[in-house]
Amino acid sequence: MVRIITDSAADFEPAELERYNIACIPLSVMLNGKSYRENVNLSKQEFYELLASTGAAPQTSQPAPNLLFEHFRDAKNAGDEAIYIPISSGISGTYQTALITLDDVECDDCYVVDSLNATAGQRILVEYAVRLRDEGKSAREIVAALEEVRDQVVLYACIDTLEYLYRGGRISQTVYKLGTMAQVKPIIRVSETGTIEVPAKAMGMRKGMDQLCKRLETQKPRSGFRIYIMYTADRSIGETLAQKVAAMGYEIAEDQIVQVGAAIGSHIGPGACGVAYIAD
């Protein structure tokens, strides 16, 4: 059997993890001096509620290495194969830590695949791994298939507030103040190397959504893979973007509108929306 493992940055809900038989390692977030683990003692909605009520700047951290060690060790002892698909190495040190952990376990049938992505972009790769597992593919075959498609993952998002980019030191105080006064909404994307870039800006959220939709025209989605709409805190924003994408002829089911959790939400804040898919 091939065991599929990811972390909570992939933004699966607990019921989905159970349905797809995916093991998930929770990432940690520190808020107002207290540490929480995603999907363990902190849901996505609870995270945004705490964010609003405390006003504190959240800090995220990698999972404890022993959690992944136990998954790999159990797979090895059971004679199973295992694939861990973590958050991008360009965003977190989780991938490098996983490689060290894999060396410690000494399991030839266990693998780590850098997603070079996060949230729904990472989720798409995990779902693809599950599909191939259920088709009877070996871990080695699944790894090769993931490495082949991961460069085609497209993820763009429009951020409602500059506050969290400013808090995280990604923009200056001058840019933060001027951008807030002008109602500038940054357009961010996950690059081919798995880092977060700011390639464009929009004057207002609706124009930002229009820019996201234009990406679907210039980089068309590949058939056979789902398109995901992402949002932070306010589902109605995600539903509005989903309606715009559906008007372009793409089918967007309810479960294709996903809430972004603390791993990425800590950096972009509430009121954001985005789209993720595999490009043709």
Backbone as CSV, one residue per row, in Angstrom:
resi,resn,N_x,N_y,N_z,CA_x,CA_y,CA_z,C_x,C_y,C_z
1,MET,0.833,-1.198,0.000,0.000,0.000,0.000,0.872,1.254,0.000
2,VAL,0.404,2.290,-0.698,1.103,3.571,-0.712,0.386,4.530,0.233
3,ARG,1.099,5.032,1.213,0.531,5.998,2.153,0.811,7.417,1.647
4,ILE,-0.227,8.230,1.589,-0.088,9.622,1.169,-0.148,10.504,2.412
5,ILE,0.865,11.342,2.567,0.972,12.213,3.741,1.150,13.650,3.261
6,THR,0.498,14.579,3.912,0.711,15.991,3.622,0.714,16.763,4.932
7,ASP,0.680,18.085,4.860,0.555,18.889,6.078,-0.669,19.790,5.949
8,SER,-0.995,20.469,7.020,-2.254,21.224,7.057,-2.258,22.438,6.148
9,ALA,-1.112,22.792,5.570,-1.076,23.902,4.614,-1.841,23.568,3.341
10,ALA,-2.120,22.278,3.090,-2.874,21.871,1.900,-4.361,22.182,2.043
11,ASP,-4.777,22.570,3.228,-6.145,23.061,3.488,-7.253,22.054,3.198
12,PHE,-7.003,20.794,3.544,-8.079,19.808,3.581,-8.825,19.952,4.902
13,GLU,-10.099,19.673,4.880,-10.864,19.589,6.110,-10.690,18.181,6.692
14,PRO,-10.834,18.011,8.023,-10.644,16.687,8.636,-11.466,15.580,7.979
15,ALA,-12.730,15.866,7.620,-13.583,14.842,6.992,-13.038,14.446,5.622
16,GLU,-12.439,15.390,4.906,-11.868,15.086,3.593,-10.639,14.195,3.733
17,LEU,-9.829,14.468,4.740,-8.641,13.643,4.967,-9.034,12.196,5.229
18,GLU,-10.090,12.015,5.993,-10.573,10.668,6.291,-11.138,10.002,5.040
19,ARG,-11.902,10.766,4.250,-12.526,10.221,3.053,-11.473,9.756,2.036
20,TYR,-10.418,10.554,1.869,-9.394,10.232,0.878,-8.261,9.370,1.434
21,ASN,-8.319,9.053,2.734,-7.278,8.270,3.388,-5.922,8.953,3.249
22,ILE,-5.872,10.209,3.706,-4.647,11.011,3.686,-4.226,11.278,5.128
23,ALA,-2.972,11.046,5.431,-2.431,11.427,6.733,-1.997,12.888,6.659
24,CYS,-2.262,13.654,7.703,-1.950,15.089,7.683,-1.216,15.499,8.946
25,ILE,-0.090,16.151,8.746,0.715,16.648,9.866,0.347,18.112,10.115
26,PRO,-0.102,18.445,11.320,-0.543,19.822,11.584,0.625,20.794,11.719
27,LEU,0.493,21.951,11.057,1.430,23.041,11.278,0.963,23.839,12.490
28,SER,1.879,24.552,13.097,1.565,25.299,14.317,1.503,26.794,14.053
29,VAL,0.658,27.474,14.812,0.563,28.928,14.732,0.505,29.481,16.153
30,MET,1.269,30.537,16.385,1.298,31.196,17.686,0.472,32.482,17.602
31,LEU,-0.517,32.595,18.507,-1.382,33.769,18.536,-1.536,34.251,19.961
32,ASN,-1.129,35.496,20.192,-1.281,36.097,21.519,-0.634,35.244,22.613
33,GLY,0.528,34.693,22.302,1.286,33.929,23.286,0.864,32.486,23.454
34,LYS,-0.123,32.041,22.687,-0.595,30.658,22.798,-0.360,29.926,21.487
35,SER,0.083,28.673,21.589,0.368,27.870,20.404,-0.821,26.976,20.071
36,TYR,-1.156,26.930,18.778,-2.255,26.097,18.290,-1.747,25.204,17.168
37,ARG,-2.441,24.072,16.986,-2.131,23.185,15.859,-3.360,23.091,14.963
38,GLU,-3.149,23.353,13.680,-4.255,23.339,12.730,-4.935,21.971,12.682
39,ASN,-6.252,22.007,12.666,-7.092,20.807,12.593,-7.009,19.931,13.836
40,VAL,-6.284,20.393,14.856,-6.212,19.654,16.112,-6.965,20.421,17.194
41,ASN,-6.473,21.620,17.501,-7.199,22.468,18.450,-7.489,23.845,17.867
42,LEU,-7.459,23.922,16.536,-7.752,25.190,15.864,-8.285,24.922,14.460
43,SER,-9.549,25.266,14.234,-10.109,25.164,12.884,-9.753,26.433,12.112
44,LYS,-10.011,26.413,10.822,-9.713,27.585,10.007,-10.543,28.785,10.457
45,GLN,-11.839,28.571,10.662,-12.693,29.684,11.058,-12.309,30.218,12.429
46,GLU,-11.943,29.328,13.346,-11.502,29.762,14.677,-10.243,30.619,14.577
47,PHE,-9.371,30.272,13.638,-8.152,31.071,13.457,-8.494,32.520,13.111
48,TYR,-9.394,32.717,12.155,-9.738,34.086,11.749,-10.518,34.826,12.832
49,GLU,-11.296,34.097,13.595,-12.006,34.725,14.713,-11.016,35.209,15.765
50,LEU,-10.009,34.384,16.063,-8.971,34.798,17.009,-8.163,35.965,16.459
51,LEU,-7.891,35.923,15.171,-7.139,36.986,14.524,-7.866,38.324,14.695
52,ALA,-9.188,38.295,14.530,-9.983,39.517,14.642,-10.128,39.979,16.083
53,SER,-10.259,39.036,17.000,-10.537,39.406,18.389,-9.288,39.819,19.160
54,THR,-8.138,39.210,18.844,-6.918,39.520,19.589,-6.125,40.665,18.977
55,GLY,-6.199,40.802,17.647,-5.408,41.825,16.971,-3.929,41.509,16.969
56,ALA,-3.583,40.291,17.374,-2.173,39.908,17.467,-1.630,39.493,16.106
57,ALA,-0.321,39.630,15.944,0.354,39.190,14.722,0.668,37.703,14.856
58,PRO,0.077,36.848,14.017,0.325,35.406,14.141,1.712,35.023,13.652
59,GLN,2.243,33.963,14.214,3.526,33.415,13.781,3.352,31.919,13.545
60,THR,3.790,31.453,12.397,3.674,30.034,12.073,5.010,29.337,12.270
61,SER,4.948,28.024,12.477,6.181,27.252,12.654,6.008,25.858,12.068
62,GLN,7.140,25.211,11.813,7.140,23.870,11.250,6.580,22.869,12.268
63,PRO,6.087,21.729,11.774,5.678,20.670,12.703,6.901,20.010,13.320
64,ALA,6.708,19.366,14.447,7.806,18.651,15.094,8.254,17.500,14.198
65,PRO,9.568,17.345,13.975,10.068,16.291,13.076,9.624,14.887,13.475
66,ASN,9.390,14.673,14.777,9.027,13.326,15.215,7.685,12.866,14.655
67,LEU,6.809,13.827,14.303,5.502,13.450,13.752,5.672,12.758,12.400
68,LEU,6.511,13.319,11.543,6.763,12.690,10.246,7.581,11.422,10.420
69,PHE,8.519,11.441,11.351,9.339,10.253,11.620,8.450,9.055,11.934
70,GLU,7.420,9.292,12.750,6.515,8.206,13.139,5.741,7.669,11.935
71,HIS,5.315,8.560,11.043,4.604,8.110,9.843,5.502,7.258,8.962
72,PHE,6.724,7.715,8.741,7.665,6.965,7.911,8.047,5.631,8.578
73,ARG,8.277,5.672,9.878,8.661,4.451,10.598,7.541,3.412,10.536
74,ASP,6.299,3.861,10.739,5.161,2.943,10.707,4.996,2.322,9.318
75,ALA,5.187,3.152,8.275,5.087,2.636,6.905,6.176,1.584,6.652
76,LYS,7.377,1.877,7.100,8.498,0.950,6.912,8.235,-0.367,7.637
77,ASN,7.779,-0.291,8.878,7.526,-1.498,9.669,6.389,-2.336,9.094
78,ALA,5.437,-1.659,8.432,4.292,-2.369,7.843,4.582,-2.877,6.434
79,GLY,5.757,-2.527,5.900,6.087,-2.928,4.545,5.376,-2.103,3.495
80,ASP,4.935,-0.906,3.876,4.236,-0.008,2.950,5.200,1.002,2.348
81,GLU,4.727,1.650,1.277,5.423,2.798,0.714,4.749,4.063,1.248
82,ALA,5.460,5.190,1.221,4.882,6.436,1.716,5.433,7.620,0.927
83,ILE,4.560,8.602,0.703,4.951,9.839,0.006,4.467,11.013,0.840
84,TYR,5.390,11.893,1.194,5.051,13.106,1.935,5.121,14.293,0.991
85,ILE,4.025,15.067,0.917,3.938,16.228,0.027,3.713,17.468,0.903
86,PRO,4.785,18.159,1.293,4.660,19.290,2.213,4.486,20.630,1.500
87,ILE,4.271,21.658,2.280,4.228,23.035,1.799,5.547,23.373,1.106
88,SER,5.511,24.309,0.180,6.669,24.668,-0.636,7.916,24.982,0.184
89,SER,9.051,24.525,-0.325,10.339,24.846,0.302,10.660,26.331,0.184
90,GLY,9.984,27.031,-0.739,10.193,28.467,-0.880,9.423,29.290,0.137
91,ILE,8.567,28.626,0.912,7.753,29.314,1.915,8.118,28.875,3.326
92,SER,8.498,27.614,3.470,8.767,27.036,4.785,9.977,26.116,4.715
93,GLY,10.590,25.875,5.866,11.708,24.941,5.955,11.260,23.506,6.165
94,THR,9.944,23.260,6.090,9.393,21.931,6.348,9.971,20.868,5.419
95,TYR,10.145,21.216,4.143,10.655,20.244,3.167,12.065,19.786,3.544
96,GLN,12.947,20.726,3.870,14.316,20.358,4.232,14.346,19.498,5.489
97,THR,13.500,19.840,6.449,13.413,19.042,7.672,12.947,17.626,7.354
98,ALA,12.014,17.518,6.396,11.493,16.206,6.015,12.587,15.342,5.386
99,LEU,13.466,15.951,4.593,14.557,15.192,3.982,15.499,14.626,5.046
100,ILE,15.759,15.425,6.065,16.612,14.960,7.169,15.934,13.815,7.912
101,THR,14.637,13.968,8.130,13.867,12.924,8.812,13.871,11.635,8.016
102,LEU,13.749,11.758,6.697,13.757,10.573,5.832,15.084,9.831,5.936
103,ASP,16.181,10.574,6.008,17.493,9.946,6.171,17.583,9.197,7.493
104,ASP,16.987,9.776,8.536,17.019,9.141,9.857,16.240,7.826,9.875
105,VAL,15.135,7.780,9.114,14.305,6.572,9.086,14.955,5.466,8.267
106,GLU,15.712,5.857,7.228,16.363,4.901,6.330,15.344,3.974,5.677
107,CYS,14.352,4.584,5.047,13.309,3.829,4.363,13.403,4.072,2.863
108,ASP,13.792,3.042,2.110,13.965,3.188,0.663,12.639,3.372,-0.061
109,ASP,11.537,3.005,0.569,10.221,3.094,-0.060,9.435,4.317,0.407
110,CYS,10.104,5.246,1.069,9.470,6.488,1.511,10.072,7.659,0.730
111,TYR,9.241,8.607,0.370,9.665,9.715,-0.489,9.131,11.038,0.043
112,VAL,9.849,12.110,-0.286,9.393,13.479,-0.010,9.363,14.227,-1.327
113,VAL,8.216,14.807,-1.666,8.065,15.577,-2.903,7.760,17.017,-2.539
114,ASP,8.634,17.922,-2.899,8.409,19.346,-2.655,7.233,19.806,-3.524
115,SER,6.156,20.273,-2.893,4.991,20.706,-3.671,5.267,21.984,-4.451
116,LEU,6.246,22.779,-3.991,6.514,24.096,-4.577,5.232,24.936,-4.606
117,ASN,4.357,24.690,-3.635,3.087,25.387,-3.608,2.513,25.345,-2.203
118,ALA,1.290,25.817,-2.070,0.606,25.808,-0.773,-0.886,25.889,-1.014
119,THR,-1.638,25.792,0.042,-3.102,25.813,0.058,-3.660,24.989,-1.110
120,ALA,-4.560,25.519,-1.939,-5.205,24.691,-2.967,-4.228,24.187,-4.020
121,GLY,-3.128,24.907,-4.268,-2.121,24.427,-5.210,-1.465,23.157,-4.713
122,GLN,-1.160,23.115,-3.436,-0.608,21.916,-2.803,-1.667,20.813,-2.772
123,ARG,-2.890,21.193,-2.483,-4.005,20.247,-2.410,-4.200,19.506,-3.735
124,ILE,-4.094,20.209,-4.840,-4.268,19.588,-6.154,-3.269,18.449,-6.352
125,LEU,-2.024,18.670,-5.939,-1.003,17.632,-6.087,-1.290,16.442,-5.178
126,VAL,-1.749,16.721,-3.974,-2.072,15.633,-3.043,-3.230,14.804,-3.599
127,GLU,-4.246,15.472,-4.130,-5.381,14.753,-4.713,-4.949,13.908,-5.916
128,TYR,-4.020,14.431,-6.692,-3.506,13.677,-7.839,-2.779,12.422,-7.354
129,ALA,-2.012,12.564,-6.278,-1.311,11.404,-5.697,-2.317,10.360,-5.214
130,VAL,-3.395,10.812,-4.608,-4.440,9.893,-4.138,-5.071,9.158,-5.319
131,ARG,-5.365,9.893,-6.385,-5.959,9.279,-7.583,-5.047,8.186,-8.151
132,LEU,-3.753,8.493,-8.254,-2.812,7.514,-8.802,-2.640,6.322,-7.869
133,ARG,-2.643,6.596,-6.559,-2.580,5.495,-5.582,-3.761,4.546,-5.764
134,ASP,-4.957,5.126,-5.910,-6.161,4.312,-6.045,-6.205,3.572,-7.377
135,GLU,-5.424,4.052,-8.354,-5.321,3.347,-9.640,-4.294,2.224,-9.583
136,GLY,-3.610,2.111,-8.439,-2.653,1.030,-8.259,-1.223,1.366,-8.609
137,LYS,-0.920,2.658,-8.799,0.450,3.063,-9.123,1.366,2.882,-7.908
138,SER,2.631,2.623,-8.186,3.618,2.517,-7.107,4.026,3.905,-6.633
139,ALA,4.676,3.965,-5.488,5.133,5.255,-4.963,6.096,5.923,-5.938
140,ARG,6.984,5.158,-6.521,7.957,5.723,-7.467,7.244,6.318,-8.693
141,GLU,6.212,5.628,-9.165,5.447,6.131,-10.312,4.684,7.407,-9.948
142,ILE,4.151,7.438,-8.752,3.407,8.621,-8.301,4.338,9.820,-8.169
143,VAL,5.502,9.599,-7.592,6.481,10.680,-7.432,6.857,11.262,-8.791
144,ALA,7.110,10.404,-9.770,7.475,10.869,-11.114,6.344,11.684,-11.730
145,ALA,5.105,11.240,-11.533,3.953,11.950,-12.085,3.775,13.310,-11.414
146,LEU,3.982,13.375,-10.108,3.861,14.647,-9.383,4.924,15.638,-9.845
147,GLU,6.138,15.174,-9.999,7.225,16.051,-10.431,7.005,16.553,-11.857
148,GLU,6.254,15.788,-12.632,5.983,16.181,-14.011,4.953,17.307,-14.097
149,VAL,3.959,17.291,-13.194,2.874,18.280,-13.302,3.023,19.484,-12.364
150,ARG,3.864,19.385,-11.351,3.870,20.447,-10.345,4.278,21.817,-10.911
151,ASP,5.076,21.835,-11.974,5.459,23.111,-12.582,4.298,23.768,-13.321
152,GLN,3.246,23.004,-13.546,2.073,23.563,-14.227,0.995,24.039,-13.264
153,VAL,1.261,23.932,-11.964,0.283,24.433,-10.986,0.287,25.964,-11.018
154,VAL,-0.888,26.546,-11.179,-1.053,28.004,-11.205,-1.836,28.420,-9.964
155,LEU,-1.299,29.369,-9.209,-2.011,29.902,-8.053,-1.833,31.412,-8.005
156,TYR,-2.959,32.114,-8.119,-2.991,33.569,-7.992,-4.030,33.942,-6.941
157,ALA,-3.765,35.021,-6.222,-4.716,35.492,-5.218,-4.693,37.008,-5.143
158,CYS,-5.811,37.575,-4.724,-5.923,39.014,-4.495,-6.103,39.239,-3.007
159,ILE,-5.240,40.077,-2.436,-5.256,40.334,-0.997,-6.051,41.596,-0.703
160,ASP,-6.891,41.517,0.319,-7.746,42.660,0.650,-7.010,43.724,1.455
161,THR,-6.083,43.299,2.300,-5.395,44.241,3.184,-3.882,44.075,3.098
162,LEU,-3.173,45.183,3.203,-1.710,45.157,3.211,-1.144,44.961,4.619
163,GLU,-2.024,44.927,5.596,-1.596,44.921,6.996,-0.669,43.751,7.323
164,TYR,-1.011,42.562,6.854,-0.249,41.382,7.254,1.069,41.271,6.487
165,LEU,1.086,41.770,5.248,2.362,41.852,4.535,3.285,42.844,5.245
166,TYR,2.712,43.930,5.753,3.494,44.928,6.483,4.010,44.353,7.806
167,ARG,3.118,43.685,8.526,3.527,43.075,9.796,4.643,42.061,9.606
168,GLY,4.589,41.348,8.484,5.600,40.331,8.221,6.885,40.872,7.639
169,GLY,6.947,42.205,7.463,8.155,42.836,6.970,8.356,42.737,5.472
170,ARG,7.291,42.386,4.718,7.419,42.229,3.267,7.248,43.542,2.515
171,ILE,6.634,44.534,3.149,6.516,45.862,2.548,6.855,46.905,3.600
172,SER,7.238,48.110,3.148,7.611,49.179,4.071,6.374,49.869,4.630
173,GLN,6.591,50.677,5.676,5.485,51.423,6.265,4.913,52.430,5.273
174,THR,5.777,53.026,4.451,5.309,54.002,3.451,4.409,53.333,2.423
175,VAL,4.837,52.186,1.907,4.030,51.447,0.934,2.717,51.011,1.566
176,TYR,2.779,50.579,2.805,1.570,50.142,3.518,0.566,51.284,3.652
177,LYS,1.015,52.454,4.076,0.113,53.586,4.286,-0.446,54.111,2.970
178,LEU,0.416,54.268,1.971,-0.041,54.778,0.680,-0.988,53.787,-0.002
179,GLY,-0.647,52.515,0.079,-1.481,51.495,-0.547,-2.838,51.384,0.117
180,THR,-2.857,51.519,1.446,-4.121,51.441,2.177,-5.010,52.625,1.828
181,MET,-4.433,53.807,1.746,-5.200,55.008,1.401,-5.768,54.908,-0.021
182,ALA,-5.016,54.309,-0.920,-5.438,54.217,-2.317,-6.280,52.973,-2.601
183,GLN,-6.519,52.165,-1.554,-7.278,50.915,-1.686,-6.640,49.955,-2.696
184,VAL,-5.327,49.924,-2.679,-4.590,49.008,-3.555,-4.715,47.580,-3.026
185,LYS,-5.019,46.655,-3.930,-5.120,45.245,-3.577,-4.015,44.486,-4.317
186,PRO,-3.007,43.994,-3.606,-1.922,43.269,-4.283,-2.417,41.951,-4.884
187,ILE,-1.908,41.628,-6.053,-2.112,40.316,-6.661,-0.848,39.507,-6.391
188,ILE,-0.988,38.391,-5.702,0.177,37.555,-5.420,0.059,36.249,-6.200
189,ARG,1.203,35.608,-6.384,1.210,34.291,-7.016,2.314,33.452,-6.399
190,VAL,2.182,32.140,-6.548,3.269,31.246,-6.163,4.092,30.987,-7.421
191,SER,5.362,31.327,-7.375,6.236,31.229,-8.548,6.630,29.785,-8.832
192,GLU,7.349,29.596,-9.953,7.807,28.265,-10.339,8.779,27.671,-9.325
193,THR,9.433,28.540,-8.549,10.359,28.054,-7.524,9.708,27.946,-6.158
194,GLY,8.399,28.174,-6.114,7.672,27.979,-4.866,7.702,29.137,-3.908
195,THR,8.107,30.323,-4.381,8.111,31.507,-3.528,6.885,32.371,-3.839
196,ILE,6.554,33.272,-2.909,5.424,34.175,-3.106,5.917,35.459,-3.748
197,GLU,5.292,35.829,-4.869,5.639,37.048,-5.591,4.421,37.962,-5.683
198,VAL,4.678,39.233,-5.927,3.599,40.220,-6.102,3.750,40.799,-7.516
199,PRO,3.191,40.129,-8.544,3.394,40.563,-9.928,2.512,41.716,-10.367
200,ALA,1.445,42.023,-9.608,0.509,43.063,-10.055,-0.266,43.620,-8.877
201,LYS,-0.975,44.699,-9.132,-1.845,45.316,-8.131,-3.155,45.681,-8.806
202,ALA,-4.210,45.815,-7.996,-5.519,46.195,-8.530,-6.114,47.283,-7.648
203,MET,-6.921,48.126,-8.254,-7.596,49.181,-7.501,-8.965,48.666,-7.074
204,GLY,-8.998,47.967,-5.977,-10.240,47.415,-5.456,-10.332,45.914,-5.693
205,MET,-11.108,45.245,-4.846,-11.199,43.790,-4.892,-11.865,43.283,-6.167
206,ARG,-12.890,43.966,-6.657,-13.577,43.483,-7.862,-12.648,43.500,-9.078
207,LYS,-11.849,44.554,-9.198,-10.887,44.593,-10.294,-9.811,43.517,-10.088
208,GLY,-9.519,43.250,-8.815,-8.577,42.173,-8.525,-9.122,40.830,-8.979
209,MET,-10.410,40.591,-8.720,-11.043,39.353,-9.186,-11.010,39.259,-10.708
210,ASP,-11.229,40.390,-11.375,-11.182,40.401,-12.838,-9.807,39.984,-13.341
211,GLN,-8.755,40.441,-12.628,-7.401,40.053,-13.026,-7.178,38.548,-12.840
212,LEU,-7.745,37.998,-11.767,-7.610,36.559,-11.538,-8.290,35.778,-12.655
213,CYS,-9.457,36.250,-13.079,-10.181,35.578,-14.165,-9.407,35.650,-15.479
214,LYS,-8.693,36.752,-15.696,-7.907,36.887,-16.926,-6.783,35.852,-16.979
215,ARG,-6.313,35.427,-15.794,-5.271,34.393,-15.765,-5.796,33.099,-16.371
216,LEU,-7.077,32.831,-16.165,-7.681,31.625,-16.724,-7.748,31.692,-18.247
217,GLU,-7.746,32.906,-18.780,-7.763,33.075,-20.235,-6.360,32.914,-20.820
218,THR,-5.353,33.421,-20.120,-3.987,33.364,-20.638,-3.300,32.035,-20.318
219,GLN,-3.685,31.418,-19.188,-3.159,30.102,-18.814,-4.347,29.184,-18.573
220,LYS,-4.831,28.554,-19.629,-6.067,27.779,-19.535,-5.876,26.508,-18.705
221,PRO,-6.891,26.162,-17.918,-6.813,24.950,-17.083,-6.791,23.672,-17.915
222,ARG,-6.095,22.676,-17.423,-6.036,21.375,-18.076,-7.244,20.543,-17.662
223,SER,-7.854,19.876,-18.617,-8.986,19.012,-18.298,-8.507,17.827,-17.469
224,GLY,-9.384,17.308,-16.628,-9.032,16.180,-15.778,-8.572,16.582,-14.395
225,PHE,-8.389,17.887,-14.179,-8.011,18.396,-12.859,-9.016,19.463,-12.432
226,ARG,-9.223,19.565,-11.151,-10.206,20.506,-10.634,-9.618,21.914,-10.522
227,ILE,-10.479,22.898,-10.696,-10.143,24.291,-10.401,-10.601,24.575,-8.982
228,TYR,-9.749,25.218,-8.191,-10.134,25.567,-6.824,-10.198,27.081,-6.646
229,ILE,-11.221,27.503,-5.924,-11.366,28.895,-5.514,-11.041,28.957,-4.033
230,MET,-10.207,29.903,-3.650,-9.791,30.040,-2.252,-10.304,31.342,-1.661
231,TYR,-10.498,31.341,-0.351,-10.890,32.570,0.342,-10.356,32.531,1.769
232,THR,-10.256,33.690,2.384,-9.867,33.770,3.791,-10.955,34.468,4.588
233,ALA,-11.494,33.770,5.574,-12.472,34.270,6.556,-13.888,34.427,6.003
234,ASP,-14.059,35.086,4.866,-15.392,35.425,4.358,-15.710,34.595,3.111
235,ARG,-16.540,33.577,3.282,-16.847,32.676,2.163,-17.558,33.402,1.020
236,SER,-18.312,34.453,1.322,-19.041,35.155,0.267,-18.091,35.723,-0.791
237,ILE,-16.868,36.082,-0.377,-15.876,36.581,-1.332,-15.466,35.459,-2.281
238,GLY,-15.256,34.267,-1.733,-14.930,33.128,-2.562,-16.073,32.765,-3.498
239,GLU,-17.288,32.881,-3.007,-18.450,32.559,-3.841,-18.601,33.556,-4.985
240,THR,-18.281,34.818,-4.722,-18.345,35.828,-5.784,-17.340,35.510,-6.884
241,LEU,-16.113,35.162,-6.495,-15.108,34.794,-7.493,-15.529,33.525,-8.222
242,ALA,-16.096,32.567,-7.501,-16.545,31.319,-8.126,-17.600,31.591,-9.189
243,GLN,-18.497,32.519,-8.924,-19.524,32.876,-9.903,-18.907,33.471,-11.160
244,LYS,-17.879,34.297,-10.973,-17.194,34.891,-12.125,-16.504,33.812,-12.964
245,VAL,-15.872,32.859,-12.282,-15.180,31.781,-12.991,-16.196,30.869,-13.682
246,ALA,-17.309,30.602,-13.017,-18.358,29.766,-13.615,-18.940,30.426,-14.862
247,ALA,-19.024,31.764,-14.832,-19.548,32.497,-15.991,-18.636,32.370,-17.205
248,MET,-17.398,31.963,-16.976,-16.452,31.751,-18.075,-16.595,30.350,-18.668
249,GLY,-17.492,29.547,-18.090,-17.732,28.216,-18.628,-17.104,27.093,-17.835
250,TYR,-16.544,27.399,-16.655,-15.916,26.374,-15.833,-16.858,25.963,-14.704
251,GLU,-16.953,24.665,-14.476,-17.832,24.161,-13.419,-17.123,24.252,-12.073
252,ILE,-17.770,24.921,-11.144,-17.218,25.065,-9.799,-18.232,24.529,-8.792
253,ALA,-17.953,23.366,-8.229,-18.830,22.773,-7.224,-18.568,23.405,-5.856
254,GLU,-19.480,23.164,-4.923,-19.360,23.741,-3.584,-18.040,23.373,-2.906
255,ASP,-17.624,22.117,-3.096,-16.401,21.680,-2.420,-15.130,22.126,-3.137
256,GLN,-15.302,22.897,-4.217,-14.145,23.489,-4.884,-13.878,24.916,-4.398
257,ILE,-14.661,25.369,-3.431,-14.442,26.659,-2.779,-13.885,26.366,-1.394
258,VAL,-12.597,26.632,-1.193,-11.929,26.194,0.030,-11.427,27.382,0.860
259,GLN,-11.513,27.180,2.157,-11.017,28.173,3.118,-9.510,27.983,3.294
260,VAL,-8.755,29.063,3.208,-7.307,29.039,3.434,-7.047,29.067,4.934
261,GLY,-6.204,28.179,5.401,-5.935,28.076,6.834,-4.846,29.005,7.325
262,ALA,-4.393,28.732,8.532,-3.467,29.632,9.220,-2.089,29.697,8.568
263,ALA,-1.641,28.602,7.940,-0.283,28.574,7.381,-0.055,29.706,6.389
264,ILE,-1.036,29.965,5.530,-0.932,31.058,4.568,-1.762,32.256,5.013
265,GLY,-2.882,32.009,5.673,-3.727,33.103,6.154,-3.009,34.046,7.109
266,SER,-2.010,33.537,7.814,-1.231,34.391,8.725,-0.490,35.482,7.973
267,HIS,-0.167,35.219,6.704,0.627,36.160,5.911,-0.222,37.076,5.032
268,ILE,-1.466,36.666,4.727,-2.283,37.480,3.823,-3.522,38.058,4.488
269,GLY,-3.909,37.515,5.647,-5.026,38.083,6.379,-6.387,37.748,5.790
270,PRO,-7.460,38.246,6.419,-8.822,37.965,5.962,-9.183,38.771,4.712
271,GLY,-10.276,38.348,4.066,-10.806,39.104,2.923,-10.129,38.840,1.600
272,ALA,-9.246,37.849,1.533,-8.549,37.539,0.284,-9.302,36.455,-0.481
273,CYS,-8.988,36.354,-1.756,-9.546,35.278,-2.578,-8.522,34.902,-3.638
274,GLY,-8.676,33.704,-4.197,-7.702,33.274,-5.193,-8.210,32.097,-6.000
275,VAL,-7.397,31.680,-6.959,-7.722,30.564,-7.832,-6.480,29.705,-8.019
276,ALA,-6.684,28.388,-8.072,-5.571,27.455,-8.269,-6.020,26.334,-9.195
277,TYR,-5.112,25.915,-10.074,-5.437,24.854,-11.038,-4.154,24.381,-11.717
278,ILE,-4.288,23.319,-12.508,-3.190,22.844,-13.352,-3.373,23.452,-14.742
279,ALA,-2.353,24.121,-15.248,-2.443,24.750,-16.558,-2.259,23.714,-17.661
280,ASP,-2.923,23.966,-18.790,-2.839,23.074,-19.946,-1.486,23.247,-20.624
